[in-house]
Amino acid sequence: MPRTDIYLKVEVDHDREESPEALATELVRQLKKLYVVRTAEMTNFVPRGEERS
């Protein structure tokens, strides 16, 4: 069976109290659970500040 690496960029809105690491941990957990993902990890996050309307 072939194996493929897929790189995703995910942009999220979150409360100030919510850490990006916690969000990434939950995303990784869900991917592993739902899509038969072998491995998943957060390698980096980039804070963007407040969203402009």
Secondary structure, DSSP 8 states (H G I E B T S, - for coil): ---------------TTS-HHHHHHHHHHHHHHHS--S-----------S---
